[in-house]
Amino acid sequence: MRVLFVHSSSGRYGADRQLALIATGLDRASYEPLVVLPERGELATELQAAGIEVLTRPLAVIRRGLMNPRGIAALALAAARDAAGLRALIKRRGIALVHSNTSVVLAGAAAAAAAGVSHVWHVREIYSRFERLWPGYRRLLASATALPCVSRATAAQFGTRGRPVVIPDGLATDARRAPRAQARAALGLEAQTPVLAVVGRISDWKGQEVLVRALAQPPLRDRGAVGLIAGEPWPGSERYRTRLVALAQASGVGERLRMLGFRPDLETVWGACDLVAVPSTAADPLPGSAIEAAAAGCAVIASALGGLPEIIHDRQTGRLLAPGDACALAELAAELLDDPVERDRLGAAAAHDVRERFAPAVLLRSIEGLYARIRGETQTARRR
């Protein structure tokens, strides 16, 4: 069965890693993957190294800055152009199923419909901040043959529309912690300095600003705690990084905030920190940083929002707090910094739990089961 994957970027962040995990992990005796990306990049290189064919072509991708009438009109025109090219590719290569790896890439749906093949639309987003546009887009997404959602929180936004099925992401890396002394030396950190880390794309809702404000609160200020921010903004959204640095300077924590940029060696970050914060201020579908940090044995403090409570169970495998509450983050972090036994207990429990529930084999079994169901339904329909 030839499967065409259509994806929105060629980076090495959450959805990119999941595509690599799925495409490289499928049973090649049953499935032949072909991947279309909008540009060359690290993801394309990794896939090709694994023997997977990758094509690059322009693709219309929804970005937050385009969620307005003018932007939507431009996206619609671009998507129509993209769909025509993808339809020709589907016909030429004998594709049986199109898998759009994220709901922000548009052309796969139209191309699959035009070519008369099945379409899987993988939903990795929660559209809570676009209430006016969501009802119409929900109808479009629900038209897919199958609608895998990465968390219960993600599936819930569809209500009774479509057939959302929850398929959690898999652990995409061999998450581990580098030895503490080695990791701290690599990042220029003192051995006894309390360290908190936030990992992921820098944006206005991932919560990096919450960490900065927490560092300025007495519980962390008085301990001289250092914050690590590992990640970069989306291209075109560099203003968020600039704003973050300005906030740190204005809050008096500029010397205690380290902007690490994108780190391929996350084991160094996990090893260097005492705590990992995932302080998202908007519903985060299923952040990979939380899964990876937990799998590495880090104690995680996360917002009780979106899919995070499906990863971190409060007081069992980590701690949850109200989103956007910098004071609560500072107080909870200080509590765990002062209790290394509890910190280690939470980290060990998280690693055991997450490595089992988010094992790559679980994801691949679910995806292959979904494909098999679609193939069976298609064959039944053709016999009628």
C-alpha positions as CSV (number, residue, x, y, z in Angstrom):
1,M,0.0,0.0,0.0
2,R,1.6,3.3,-1.1
3,V,1.1,6.1,1.4
4,L,1.8,9.7,0.6
5,F,2.7,11.8,3.7
6,V,2.2,15.6,3.3
7,H,3.8,17.7,6.0
8,S,4.2,21.3,6.9
9,S,7.9,21.7,7.6
10,S,11.3,19.9,7.4
11,G,12.5,20.7,10.9
12,R,13.2,18.7,14.0
13,Y,10.4,19.7,16.4
14,G,7.4,17.7,17.6
15,A,5.3,17.0,14.5
16,D,8.5,16.6,12.4
17,R,9.8,13.9,14.8
18,Q,6.4,12.1,14.8
19,L,6.4,11.9,11.0
20,A,9.9,10.5,11.0
21,L,8.9,8.0,13.7
22,I,5.8,6.8,11.7
23,A,7.3,6.8,8.2
24,T,10.5,5.0,9.2
25,G,8.6,2.6,11.5
26,L,5.9,1.3,9.2
27,D,6.1,-2.3,8.1
28,R,7.8,-1.9,4.8
29,A,6.4,-5.2,3.6
30,S,2.9,-3.7,3.8
31,Y,3.5,0.0,3.3
32,E,5.6,2.1,0.9
33,P,5.9,5.7,2.2
34,L,6.5,8.7,0.0
35,V,6.9,12.1,1.8
36,V,6.2,15.6,0.4
37,L,7.7,18.5,2.3
38,P,7.7,22.3,1.6
39,E,11.5,22.6,1.8
40,R,14.8,20.8,2.4
41,G,15.9,20.4,5.9
42,E,16.9,18.1,8.7
43,L,13.7,16.0,8.5
44,A,14.2,15.4,4.8
45,T,17.8,14.4,5.4
46,E,16.8,11.9,8.1
47,L,14.1,10.4,6.1
48,Q,16.3,9.9,3.0
49,A,19.0,8.4,5.2
50,A,16.4,5.8,6.2
51,G,15.7,5.0,2.5
52,I,12.4,6.9,2.2
53,E,11.8,9.0,-0.9
54,V,11.3,12.7,-0.2
55,L,9.9,15.3,-2.6
56,T,9.9,19.0,-2.0
57,R,7.3,21.4,-3.4
58,P,5.5,24.5,-2.2
59,L,2.7,23.8,0.2
60,A,0.1,26.1,1.7
61,V,0.4,26.0,5.5
62,I,-1.8,27.7,8.1
63,R,0.2,30.0,10.4
64,R,-1.3,32.1,13.1
65,G,-0.5,35.3,11.3
66,L,-2.7,34.2,8.4
67,M,-5.8,33.5,10.4
68,N,-7.7,36.5,9.0
69,P,-9.9,37.0,6.0
70,R,-7.1,38.2,3.7
71,G,-4.8,35.4,4.8
72,I,-7.4,32.7,4.5
73,A,-8.1,33.8,0.9
74,A,-4.4,33.6,0.0
75,L,-4.2,30.2,1.7
76,A,-7.2,28.9,-0.3
77,L,-5.6,30.0,-3.6
78,A,-2.3,28.4,-2.7
79,A,-4.0,25.2,-1.5
80,A,-5.8,24.9,-4.8
81,R,-2.6,25.2,-6.7
82,D,-0.9,22.7,-4.4
83,A,-3.7,20.2,-4.7
84,A,-3.5,20.1,-8.5
85,G,0.1,19.1,-8.3
86,L,-0.4,16.5,-5.6
87,R,-3.3,15.0,-7.5
88,A,-1.1,14.4,-10.4
89,L,1.5,12.9,-8.2
90,I,-1.1,10.6,-6.6
91,K,-2.2,9.3,-10.0
92,R,1.3,9.0,-11.3
93,R,2.7,7.0,-8.3
94,G,-0.3,4.8,-7.6
95,I,-0.9,6.3,-4.1
96,A,-3.7,4.5,-2.2
97,L,-3.8,6.7,0.9
98,V,-2.8,10.3,1.7
99,H,-1.8,11.1,5.3
100,S,-1.7,14.8,6.1
101,N,0.6,14.8,9.2
102,T,-0.8,17.9,10.7
103,S,-4.1,19.8,10.3
104,V,-2.3,23.0,9.2
105,V,-1.4,21.6,5.9
106,L,-4.2,21.9,3.4
107,A,-3.5,20.4,0.0
108,G,-3.6,16.8,1.0
109,A,-7.4,16.8,1.5
110,A,-8.3,18.3,-1.8
111,A,-5.8,16.2,-3.7
112,A,-7.0,13.0,-2.2
113,A,-10.6,13.9,-2.9
114,A,-9.8,14.8,-6.5
115,A,-7.9,11.6,-7.0
116,G,-10.5,9.4,-5.3
117,V,-8.3,8.0,-2.6
118,S,-8.6,7.9,1.2
119,H,-7.3,10.7,3.3
120,V,-6.1,10.6,6.9
121,W,-5.9,14.0,8.5
122,H,-3.7,13.9,11.6
123,V,-4.8,16.6,14.1
124,R,-2.0,17.9,16.3
125,E,-3.6,21.3,17.1
126,I,-6.2,22.7,19.3
127,Y,-7.9,25.7,17.8
128,S,-9.2,27.3,21.0
129,R,-8.0,30.8,20.0
130,F,-9.8,30.9,16.7
131,E,-13.4,30.5,17.7
132,R,-14.9,32.4,14.8
133,L,-13.1,30.4,12.2
134,W,-13.2,27.0,13.9
135,P,-16.7,25.8,13.0
136,G,-16.1,26.0,9.3
137,Y,-12.6,24.5,9.5
138,R,-13.9,21.7,11.8
139,R,-16.4,20.7,9.1
140,L,-13.5,20.5,6.6
141,L,-11.3,18.4,8.9
142,A,-14.3,16.1,9.7
143,S,-14.6,15.3,6.0
144,A,-11.5,13.2,6.2
145,T,-11.7,9.4,5.9
146,A,-10.0,9.2,9.3
147,L,-9.3,11.8,11.9
148,P,-6.5,10.6,14.4
149,C,-6.1,13.1,17.2
150,V,-3.0,13.2,19.5
151,S,-4.9,13.5,22.7
152,R,-8.4,13.4,24.2
153,A,-8.3,17.2,24.6
154,T,-7.6,17.5,20.8
155,A,-10.4,15.1,19.9
156,A,-12.9,16.9,22.2
157,Q,-12.9,20.0,20.0
158,F,-14.8,18.0,17.3
159,G,-17.7,17.2,19.5
160,T,-19.9,14.8,17.5
161,R,-18.5,15.8,14.1
162,G,-16.3,13.4,12.2
163,R,-14.9,10.2,13.6
164,P,-12.0,11.4,15.8
165,V,-9.9,8.6,17.2
166,V,-7.3,9.3,19.9
167,I,-3.8,8.0,18.9
168,P,-1.2,9.6,21.2
169,D,2.2,10.4,19.8
170,G,5.2,8.1,20.4
171,L,8.4,8.8,22.2
172,A,10.5,10.0,19.2
173,T,13.9,9.9,20.8
174,D,16.0,7.8,23.2
175,A,15.3,10.3,25.9
176,R,18.0,10.2,28.6
177,R,19.9,12.5,30.9
178,A,23.6,13.2,30.4
179,P,25.6,13.0,33.7
180,R,24.9,16.1,35.7
181,A,28.5,17.3,36.0
182,Q,29.1,16.8,32.3
183,A,25.9,18.5,31.3
184,R,26.5,21.5,33.5
185,A,30.0,21.9,32.4
186,A,28.8,21.9,28.7
187,L,26.4,24.7,29.5
188,G,28.6,26.7,31.8
189,L,26.5,26.2,34.9
190,E,27.7,26.0,38.4
191,A,27.3,22.7,40.2
192,Q,24.9,24.0,42.9
193,T,22.9,26.5,40.9
194,P,19.1,25.6,40.8
195,V,18.2,25.2,37.2
196,L,14.7,25.1,35.4
197,A,14.3,24.5,31.7
198,V,11.6,25.1,29.1
199,V,12.1,23.3,25.8
200,G,10.3,23.9,22.5
201,R,9.3,26.4,20.0
202,I,9.4,30.0,21.3
203,S,5.9,31.5,20.9
204,D,3.4,33.7,22.7
205,W,1.6,30.7,24.2
206,K,4.3,28.1,25.0
207,G,4.9,29.8,28.3
208,Q,8.5,30.9,28.1
209,E,7.4,34.3,29.5
210,V,5.9,32.5,32.5
211,L,9.3,31.1,33.3
212,V,10.9,34.5,33.0
213,R,8.3,36.0,35.4
214,A,8.8,33.1,37.8
215,L,12.5,33.7,38.0
216,A,11.8,37.2,39.2
217,Q,9.6,35.9,42.1
218,P,11.2,35.7,45.6
219,P,11.2,31.9,45.8
220,L,13.5,31.6,42.8
221,R,15.1,35.0,42.9
222,D,16.4,34.4,46.4
223,R,17.8,31.0,45.4
224,G,19.6,32.5,42.3
225,A,17.8,30.0,40.1
226,V,18.7,30.0,36.4
227,G,16.3,29.4,33.6
228,L,17.2,27.6,30.4
229,I,15.2,28.2,27.2
230,A,16.0,25.7,24.5
231,G,14.3,26.3,21.1
232,E,13.7,28.8,18.4
233,P,10.7,30.7,17.1
234,W,9.0,29.9,13.9
235,P,10.6,31.7,10.9
236,G,8.9,35.1,10.8
237,S,8.1,35.1,14.5
238,E,11.5,36.2,15.8
239,R,9.8,39.0,17.6
240,Y,8.8,36.6,20.4
241,R,12.4,35.8,21.2
242,T,13.2,39.6,21.2
243,R,10.3,40.2,23.5
244,L,11.4,37.5,25.8
245,V,14.9,38.8,26.2
246,A,13.5,42.3,26.8
247,L,11.2,41.0,29.5
248,A,14.1,39.3,31.2
249,Q,16.1,42.5,31.2
250,A,13.2,44.5,32.5
251,S,12.4,41.9,35.2
252,G,16.0,41.9,36.4
253,V,16.7,38.3,35.5
254,G,18.7,38.8,32.3
255,E,21.8,37.4,33.9
256,R,19.9,34.3,35.0
257,L,18.3,33.4,31.7
258,R,20.1,31.4,29.2
259,M,18.8,31.3,25.6
260,L,20.2,28.1,24.2
261,G,18.6,28.1,20.8
262,F,17.7,24.8,19.2
263,R,19.5,21.9,20.9
264,P,19.8,18.6,19.1
265,D,21.5,17.2,22.3
266,L,18.5,17.5,24.6
267,E,20.2,14.9,26.9
268,T,22.5,17.8,27.9
269,V,19.5,20.0,28.8
270,W,17.8,17.2,30.7
271,G,21.0,16.4,32.6
272,A,21.8,20.0,33.5
273,C,18.4,20.9,34.9
274,D,16.7,20.2,38.3
275,L,13.2,20.7,36.9
276,V,11.5,21.0,33.5
277,A,8.6,23.4,33.2
278,V,5.9,23.1,30.5
279,P,4.0,26.3,31.4
280,S,1.8,26.6,28.3
281,T,-0.8,29.4,28.5
282,A,-3.1,28.0,25.8
283,A,-4.3,24.5,25.3
284,D,-1.3,22.4,24.2
285,P,-2.4,19.3,22.3
286,L,0.3,16.9,23.5
287,P,3.7,18.6,23.8
288,G,6.6,16.3,23.0
289,S,8.9,18.2,25.3
290,A,6.8,17.0,28.3
291,I,6.9,13.4,27.1
292,E,10.6,13.4,26.4
293,A,11.5,15.2,29.7
294,A,9.4,12.7,31.7
295,A,10.9,9.8,29.8
296,A,14.3,11.1,30.6
297,G,13.4,11.0,34.3
298,C,13.1,14.7,34.9
299,A,10.6,16.1,37.4
300,V,8.1,18.1,35.3
301,I,5.9,21.0,36.3
302,A,3.2,21.6,33.7
303,S,0.0,23.6,33.0
304,A,-3.2,21.8,33.8
305,L,-4.4,22.5,30.3
306,G,-5.0,20.8,27.0
307,G,-3.3,17.4,26.7
308,L,-0.7,18.0,29.4
309,P,-2.8,16.3,32.2
310,E,-2.8,13.2,29.8
311,I,1.0,13.1,30.1
312,I,1.6,14.3,33.7
313,H,-0.5,13.0,36.5
314,D,-0.4,15.5,39.4
315,R,1.6,14.3,42.4
316,Q,2.1,10.9,40.8
317,T,4.4,11.6,37.8
318,G,4.9,15.4,38.1
319,R,3.0,18.5,39.2
320,L,0.3,20.5,37.5
321,L,-0.5,24.1,38.1
322,A,-2.9,26.8,36.7
323,P,-1.7,28.1,33.3
324,G,0.0,31.5,33.4
325,D,0.6,31.6,37.1
326,A,4.2,32.6,37.5
327,C,3.9,32.9,41.3
328,A,2.6,29.3,41.6
329,L,5.4,28.1,39.3
330,A,8.0,29.8,41.5
331,E,6.6,28.4,44.7
332,L,6.1,24.9,43.4
333,A,9.6,24.9,41.8
334,A,11.1,26.0,45.1
335,E,9.2,23.3,47.0
336,L,10.7,20.6,44.7
337,L,14.2,22.2,44.7
338,D,14.2,21.9,48.5
339,D,13.0,18.2,48.3
340,P,15.4,16.2,46.1
341,V,13.8,12.9,47.3
342,E,10.4,13.9,46.0
343,R,11.9,15.3,42.9
344,D,13.7,12.0,42.1
345,R,10.5,10.0,43.0
346,L,8.4,12.0,40.5
347,G,11.1,11.7,37.8
348,A,11.4,8.0,38.2
349,A,7.7,7.4,38.2
350,A,7.3,9.6,35.1
351,A,9.9,7.7,33.2
352,H,8.4,4.3,34.0
353,D,4.9,5.5,33.1
354,V,5.7,7.5,29.9
355,R,8.0,5.0,28.4
356,E,5.3,2.4,28.5
357,R,2.3,4.5,27.4
358,F,4.1,6.4,24.7
359,A,6.3,3.6,23.4
360,P,6.9,3.9,19.6
361,A,5.5,0.4,19.1
362,V,2.1,1.5,20.5
363,L,1.9,4.4,18.1
364,L,2.9,2.3,15.1
365,R,0.5,-0.4,16.0
366,S,-2.3,2.1,16.1
367,I,-1.4,3.8,12.8
368,E,-1.1,0.5,11.0
369,G,-4.4,-0.6,12.5
370,L,-6.0,2.6,11.2
371,Y,-4.6,2.0,7.7
372,A,-5.8,-1.6,7.7
373,R,-9.3,-0.5,8.7
374,I,-9.4,2.0,5.9
375,R,-8.1,-0.4,3.4
376,G,-10.7,-3.0,4.5
377,E,-13.5,-0.4,4.3
378,T,-12.4,0.7,0.8
379,Q,-12.3,-2.9,-0.5
380,T,-15.8,-3.6,0.9
381,A,-17.1,-0.4,-0.7
382,R,-15.7,-1.4,-4.1
383,R,-17.3,-4.8,-4.0
384,R,-20.8,-3.4,-3.5
